[in-house]
Amino acid sequence: MDRKIEADLLIRDSDYLDEDFELVEGKSILIKDGRIEAIDTAERLRKSYDWKEELDGRGCVYMPGLVDSHMHTGQQLLRGRVLDEMPMIWTRIMLPYESTLTPEKMRLSARMAAVEMIHAGTTGFIDAGSYFMEEAAGVYARSGLRGVLSYSTMDQKGLPASIAMDAETAIRKTDELYKEFHGQENLKVYYSLRSLISCSEELILMAAERAKENQTMLQAHMNEYPGEINFYMERKQLRPYEYLDSLGVLGPDFLGAHSLLLSESEIRLLEKRGVKVCHCPFSNCGKAAPRTPELLERGITVGLGTDGAAHGGLSLFQEMKIFRSVMNLTWGVPLSEPAIMPARTILDMATRGGQACLGGDPDRDGRILPGARADIIGIDRKRIYMAVYGHMANTVLESVGAGDVRDSVCGGKVLMRDYQIQTLDEEEIYREAVSYRNNFA
C-alpha cells in the first residue's frame, strides 16, 4: 500500500469562490506547507492524504483572504480624531501624534490592529511605516498575519525632535528592522519614502539602492495632494512619478500608495516600469477619484487599502463598497456604464492585487486553487442576506461586512475559528485599550 502524503489542514465540506469568483459547492480544501495542496471531496482526498487538523467548512463560503495594501499601525489610537477636521491633518494632527509614540503605544496599536484585521477578513497587510516598528513586528509575528513592515523614513528639516533624523539614520533604522524581522513568520520589510516631499534626493536614492540590494520593495505615498505635484513641478519641472523615474527608482518593486492625481505621461510610466499602486477609497474620497479603469486596462497592478484606523477603520469590505460607488459615479455615470467596475474586478483587486503588492505570485496567490498561498477566509452563510444570493460575488460585495467573517486561515494556520481568534487574547487586548482610553486619551 502506498504511503499517504502528510498535509496540515483540511477545510472540510466547504463552498468556495473559485479563481473567477464563481461559487463551487461541496468541496474540501487541503493545505500543506502554507499552500493549497488540492481541492476535492474529503473522501477522495483521504485516499492519498492524511492531515493534522480540520476546520469544519459547513455553513460558510470561503474566499481568498483580503489584503490591506496600505495601512498605518501607528495611527490606530487616532480613531475618530481625523474625520471632519480641516486640512492639513498630516501636519496638524498626524505628525504631532506620531512624534509622541512610545513602544507601549505601538505595541497596543499593533495588537488592536491585528484583532480588527483578523475579524474583518484581512489576512495580509502592508504598513506604510512608523516608529518603534520592532514592537509591531513582535505582535504581528504572533498574530499569524502575513504582513509588510516599514520604518517611517523622512529627513526633512524642522520635524519634531523625537522623529528628526538625517538620511543615513533613516536608512539604518530600516536596515535594522530588515535584519531582525524580514522572513520571520509571515513578515517582510519594505524600504519606504514616507512623505515624498519630506525626503531629500539623497534619501530617495539610498532607500532605492538598499531595497534593490536586499531584493525587497520600496513604497511611497504618491500623487495624493496637489501640493505634492506642485512641489516637484516648481523645483524640477517634473511630476512626482516623472521625477522618481529620472532617478532610476521606478520598477516592478515599487509600490505607490494612493496614486490619485496621475497625468497621462505618469500612467504610461507606471505601465512601462511595471509599478504597482494602491488606492484607499474612504480616505481618498476627500481628495480625488483615481483613474482605476484605465490603470487596469493597461495591465497595471492595483491593490486596495484602508489608510489605517484614523481614516475609517480597517475593513476592506467597507472600502470595496465605497470604491464601487465612487467608480460608478465618477466614470460609469458619464458613460452610462453601470458595470464600469464589476464586483469581481474589485474583489480581485483586494485579493490577487493585494497579494501581488505583498510580493506574491500574481498568477496563483489571491485565488483558491492548488499552489496558491493558503490565505483563506470563511464568510458565514447563515446571515439572512446570504440566504438568497443571485451571483455570489455580487452579494459578497454588496452585503458582507467585517462582522460576517467566521473563519480565517493564513499560510495554512488557523487565525480565527468560529469567530474566536486563536493567536491573540482579544479580551485582554480590549481591556488594555479601554485602560488606555480612560487614562490617556
CORCORGI-V672067 format. One record per backbone hydrogen bond with DSSP energy under -1.0 kcal/mol. NH is the residue of the N-H (numbers start at 1). CO is the residue of the C=O. E is the energy in kcal/mol with one decimal. If there is no record, write none. Layout:
nh;co;e
NH;CO;E
NH;CO;E
This chain:
nh;co;e
5;48;-2.8
7;50;-3.3
8;31;-2.5
9;31;-1.7
10;53;-2.0
11;29;-2.8
12;55;-2.1
14;27;-4.0
15;60;-1.1
16;24;-2.8
17;62;-2.4
18;22;-2.7
21;18;-2.6
24;16;-3.0
27;14;-2.8
28;40;-3.4
29;11;-2.1
30;38;-2.9
31;9;-3.0
32;35;-2.9
35;32;-1.8
36;372;-2.7
37;30;-2.8
38;30;-1.2
40;28;-2.0
45;41;-2.3
46;42;-2.1
48;45;-1.5
49;45;-2.2
50;5;-2.4
53;8;-1.2
55;10;-2.7
57;12;-2.3
60;57;-1.5
61;379;-2.0
62;15;-3.2
63;377;-2.3
65;375;-2.6
66;121;-2.5
67;350;-2.6
68;124;-2.7
69;67;-1.1
69;304;-2.7
71;126;-2.1
75;72;-1.4
76;73;-1.8
78;75;-1.8
79;76;-1.1
81;78;-2.2
85;82;-2.1
92;88;-2.3
93;89;-2.3
94;89;-2.8
95;90;-2.9
97;93;-2.0
98;94;-3.0
99;95;-1.7
100;97;-2.0
101;98;-1.4
106;102;-2.4
107;103;-2.3
108;104;-2.2
109;105;-2.6
110;106;-2.5
111;107;-2.1
112;108;-2.6
113;109;-2.6
114;110;-2.7
115;111;-1.9
116;112;-2.3
117;113;-2.8
118;114;-2.4
119;115;-2.2
120;116;-1.8
121;118;-1.3
122;117;-2.5
123;66;-2.5
124;66;-1.6
125;146;-1.7
126;68;-2.1
127;148;-2.8
128;71;-2.9
130;150;-1.1
135;132;-1.3
137;133;-2.6
138;134;-1.8
139;135;-1.5
140;136;-2.8
141;137;-2.4
142;138;-1.4
143;139;-1.9
144;140;-1.2
146;123;-2.7
147;186;-1.5
148;125;-1.7
149;188;-2.2
152;130;-2.6
155;198;-1.8
156;198;-1.0
163;160;-1.9
170;166;-2.3
171;167;-2.3
172;168;-2.3
173;169;-2.1
174;170;-1.3
175;171;-2.7
176;172;-2.4
177;173;-1.9
178;174;-3.0
179;175;-2.6
180;176;-1.7
181;177;-2.4
182;178;-1.9
183;187;-2.6
184;181;-2.4
187;184;-2.6
188;147;-2.0
190;149;-2.2
191;217;-2.2
193;219;-2.3
194;153;-1.4
198;195;-2.4
199;196;-1.6
204;200;-2.4
205;201;-2.4
206;202;-2.2
207;203;-2.8
208;204;-2.2
209;205;-2.2
210;206;-2.5
211;207;-2.3
212;208;-2.0
213;209;-2.5
214;210;-2.2
215;212;-1.0
216;211;-2.5
218;253;-2.6
219;191;-2.3
220;255;-2.0
221;193;-1.1
222;257;-2.4
229;225;-1.2
230;226;-2.8
231;227;-2.0
232;228;-1.5
233;229;-2.3
234;230;-2.7
235;231;-1.5
236;232;-2.8
238;232;-1.3
243;239;-2.8
244;240;-2.4
245;241;-2.1
246;242;-1.9
248;245;-1.5
249;244;-2.3
254;251;-1.7
255;218;-2.4
256;276;-2.9
257;220;-2.6
258;278;-2.4
259;222;-2.0
259;257;-1.9
260;223;-1.5
261;223;-2.1
262;260;-1.5
267;263;-2.2
268;264;-2.1
269;265;-1.7
270;266;-2.6
271;267;-2.3
272;268;-2.8
273;269;-2.9
274;270;-1.1
275;270;-1.4
276;254;-2.4
277;301;-2.4
278;256;-1.7
279;303;-2.3
284;280;-3.2
285;281;-1.6
287;284;-2.6
288;284;-2.2
292;290;-1.0
295;291;-2.0
296;292;-2.8
297;293;-1.9
298;294;-1.4
299;296;-1.8
300;295;-2.4
303;277;-2.5
305;279;-2.6
307;70;-3.0
311;308;-1.8
312;309;-1.3
319;315;-1.6
320;316;-2.5
321;317;-1.6
322;318;-2.3
323;319;-2.7
324;320;-2.3
325;321;-1.8
326;322;-2.6
327;323;-2.7
328;324;-2.0
329;325;-2.7
330;326;-2.7
331;327;-2.5
332;327;-1.6
333;328;-3.1
336;333;-1.3
337;332;-2.8
340;337;-1.2
346;342;-1.9
347;343;-2.7
348;344;-2.0
349;345;-1.9
350;346;-2.0
353;348;-2.7
355;351;-2.4
356;352;-2.1
357;353;-1.8
358;354;-1.4
359;356;-1.6
360;355;-3.2
364;361;-1.4
365;361;-1.9
371;36;-3.2
372;369;-2.0
374;34;-2.7
375;373;-2.0
376;409;-2.2
377;63;-2.7
378;407;-2.5
379;61;-2.9
380;404;-2.7
381;59;-2.9
386;383;-1.9
387;384;-1.2
395;391;-2.1
396;392;-2.7
397;393;-2.0
398;394;-2.8
399;395;-3.0
400;396;-1.0
404;401;-2.0
405;402;-1.2
406;378;-2.8
407;378;-1.2
408;416;-2.4
409;376;-2.9
410;413;-2.6
412;374;-1.9
413;410;-1.9
415;408;-2.6
416;408;-1.9
417;420;-2.3
419;406;-3.0
420;417;-2.0
422;415;-3.1
426;424;-1.1
429;425;-2.1
430;426;-2.5
431;427;-2.2
432;428;-2.1
433;429;-2.3
434;430;-2.5
435;431;-2.3
436;432;-2.1
437;433;-2.4
438;434;-2.6
439;435;-1.8
440;436;-3.0
441;436;-1.4
